[in-house]
Amino acid sequence: MSQTLSQQQATEPQQEIDEAFKSIILAMRSHHRAVNQYAVAFSRAYGENLQGDYIHHPPGFHLQFPRSFEQEIPTQLTGGRADGDPTQEMKDATTELQNKIQAIQQDSQNQATALVDEFKQNNDRNAFIQKMEAMKKQMKESVNDNIDKTFKTAEEVGTKFPQSQDFILNVAMKVSDFVNRVVTTIVNFFTNLINNIVQWVSQAVDKVKNFFSTAADSVGHFFATLF
């Protein structure tokens, strides 16, 4: 009887920790979507001169976590309720996310190039803007769908390996922050393209190509040095 009571007392604090961990993951997911929504909504072209706003980091969208979560990511953390390697599981999840982000970037580059070519043919700036805005929205939704999967995996891995929860939160925060910056940078570039398409028309395709080449290098470097 005493052993059962002792086990119950040991289990209850861990259950509270698990619930707190899941709540933080949920907060990260909500934060990520809020930042992306802000990025797209406040970069839309508008007004008589069709000028769009540029954004940096939205005010009021900053998560604060205990200091332990801000430490450098350890090489590997094991232990918990299941056999396996939480570090490898997070590596697999972030590698999958990297591939998806790079595919989204490539698709965005292809669409932007096609829209520039179309504008050269018809000189219809309003149609160009509408299609670019639709593409920004589509990109945001694709990114959100894919990083949601990463957050879900992080929650599952953290539940299996409670001793690695700080490590997993650290990875998730770094990834979420980086992906938000990627989205913000792409949105700002598209806004710049919209605002300057008439002046840039002869060199716009090269600008799109060069921008996404740099963006792809940035994504590759981040994920290669994450662990």
C-alpha positions in Angstrom: 0.0 0.0 0.0 2.8 2.4 1.0 4.6 1.6 -2.3 1.5 2.4 -4.3 1.1 5.7 -2.5 4.8 6.5 -3.0 4.5 5.8 -6.7 1.4 8.0 -6.9 3.1 10.9 -5.2 6.1 10.6 -7.6 3.8 10.5 -10.6 1.6 13.5 -9.8 4.4 16.1 -10.1 5.5 14.6 -13.4 2.0 14.9 -14.7 1.9 18.5 -13.7 5.2 19.1 -15.5 3.9 17.3 -18.6 0.8 19.5 -18.7 3.0 22.6 -18.3 5.2 21.3 -21.2 2.2 20.8 -23.4 0.8 24.2 -22.6 4.2 25.8 -23.6 4.2 24.0 -26.9 0.6 25.2 -27.5 1.7 28.7 -26.7 4.5 28.5 -29.1 2.2 27.3 -31.8 -0.2 30.1 -31.2 2.6 32.6 -31.1 4.0 31.4 -34.4 0.6 31.7 -36.1 0.1 35.2 -34.6 3.4 36.4 -35.9 2.8 35.0 -39.4 -0.7 36.5 -39.5 0.7 39.9 -38.5 3.5 39.6 -41.1 1.0 39.0 -44.0 -1.7 41.3 -42.8 0.5 44.3 -42.2 2.6 43.9 -45.4 -0.3 44.1 -47.8 -0.2 46.7 -50.5 -2.9 49.3 -50.2 -3.8 52.9 -50.8 -3.9 55.1 -53.9 -0.2 54.5 -54.7 -0.5 50.8 -53.9 2.5 51.0 -51.5 2.8 48.2 -49.0 4.2 48.4 -45.5 7.4 46.7 -44.4 7.5 44.8 -41.1 10.2 43.8 -38.6 9.0 41.9 -35.5 5.5 42.6 -34.4 5.2 44.4 -31.1 3.7 42.4 -28.2 4.5 39.0 -29.7 7.3 37.9 -27.5 7.2 34.7 -25.4 9.1 34.6 -22.1 10.4 31.4 -20.6 12.4 30.3 -17.6 16.1 30.9 -17.9 16.8 27.2 -18.1 15.0 27.0 -21.5 17.4 29.6 -22.9 20.5 27.5 -22.4 22.4 26.1 -25.3 21.1 22.9 -26.7 22.9 19.9 -25.3 24.5 17.4 -27.6 22.1 14.7 -26.5 19.7 14.0 -23.7 18.2 10.6 -23.1 16.1 8.9 -20.4 12.4 8.9 -19.7 9.5 6.6 -20.3 10.5 5.0 -23.6 13.5 3.5 -25.4 15.0 5.6 -28.1 16.8 8.9 -28.7 14.9 12.1 -28.3 17.7 14.1 -30.0 17.4 11.9 -33.1 13.7 12.2 -33.1 13.9 16.0 -33.0 16.6 15.9 -35.7 14.3 13.8 -37.9 11.4 16.2 -37.3 13.4 19.3 -38.0 15.0 17.8 -41.1 11.5 17.1 -42.5 10.5 20.7 -41.7 13.7 22.0 -43.5 12.8 20.0 -46.6 9.2 21.4 -46.5 10.4 25.0 -46.0 12.8 24.7 -48.9 10.1 23.3 -51.1 7.8 26.2 -50.2 10.6 28.6 -51.0 11.2 27.0 -54.3 7.5 27.1 -55.1 7.3 30.8 -54.1 10.2 31.6 -56.3 8.6 29.8 -59.3 5.3 31.6 -58.7 6.9 35.0 -58.3 9.0 34.5 -61.5 5.9 33.5 -63.4 4.0 36.5 -62.1 6.8 38.9 -63.1 6.8 37.3 -66.6 3.0 37.7 -66.8 3.3 41.4 -65.8 5.9 42.0 -68.5 3.3 40.8 -71.0 0.1 42.5 -69.8 1.5 45.4 -67.6 -1.5 44.9 -65.3 -0.2 46.0 -61.9 -3.4 45.5 -60.1 -3.6 41.8 -61.2 0.0 41.4 -60.2 -0.6 42.7 -56.7 -3.7 40.6 -56.2 -1.9 37.4 -57.2 1.2 38.3 -55.1 -1.0 38.9 -52.1 -2.7 35.5 -52.6 0.7 33.9 -52.9 1.8 35.4 -49.6 -1.3 34.1 -47.9 -0.8 30.6 -49.4 2.9 30.6 -48.3 1.9 31.5 -44.7 -0.6 28.8 -44.5 1.8 26.2 -45.9 4.4 27.2 -43.4 1.9 27.1 -40.6 0.7 23.6 -41.5 4.2 22.2 -41.6 5.5 23.8 -38.4 2.3 22.6 -36.7 3.5 19.0 -37.4 6.9 19.9 -35.9 5.2 21.2 -32.7 3.1 18.1 -32.6 6.2 15.9 -32.8 7.9 17.9 -30.1 5.0 17.4 -27.8 5.0 13.7 -28.5 8.8 13.4 -27.9 8.6 15.4 -24.8 5.8 13.2 -23.4 7.9 10.1 -24.1 11.1 11.7 -22.7 10.2 14.0 -19.8 13.9 14.5 -18.8 14.5 16.0 -22.3 11.7 18.6 -22.2 13.9 21.6 -21.6 16.0 20.5 -24.6 12.9 20.0 -26.8 11.5 23.3 -25.8 14.8 25.0 -26.7 14.9 23.4 -30.1 11.2 24.3 -30.8 11.8 27.9 -29.8 14.9 28.3 -32.0 13.1 26.7 -34.9 9.9 28.7 -34.5 11.8 32.0 -34.2 13.9 31.2 -37.3 11.0 30.2 -39.4 9.1 33.3 -38.4 12.1 35.4 -39.5 12.2 33.5 -42.8 8.5 34.3 -43.4 8.9 37.9 -42.5 11.9 38.3 -44.8 10.1 36.7 -47.7 7.0 38.8 -47.1 9.1 42.0 -47.0 10.8 41.0 -50.2 7.4 40.4 -51.9 6.2 43.8 -50.6 9.3 45.4 -52.1 8.7 43.6 -55.4 5.1 44.8 -55.5 6.1 48.4 -54.7 8.9 48.5 -57.3 7.7 46.2 -60.0 7.5 49.0 -62.6 11.1 50.2 -61.9 12.4 46.7 -61.6 10.6 45.0 -64.4 13.8 44.4 -66.5 15.7 42.9 -63.6 12.9 41.5 -61.4 13.5 37.9 -62.3 17.1 38.2 -61.3 16.2 39.8 -58.1 13.8 37.0 -57.3 16.4 34.4 -58.2 19.1 36.0 -56.1 16.8 36.6 -53.1 15.7 33.0 -52.9 19.2 31.7 -53.5 20.3 33.6 -50.4 17.2 32.4 -48.5 17.9 28.8 -49.3 21.5 29.1 -48.1 20.2 30.7 -44.8 17.8 27.8 -44.2 20.4 25.2 -45.0 22.9 26.8 -42.6 20.4 27.1 -39.8 19.3 23.5 -39.8 22.8 22.2 -40.4 24.0 24.0 -37.2 20.9 23.4 -35.0 22.3 20.4 -33.2 
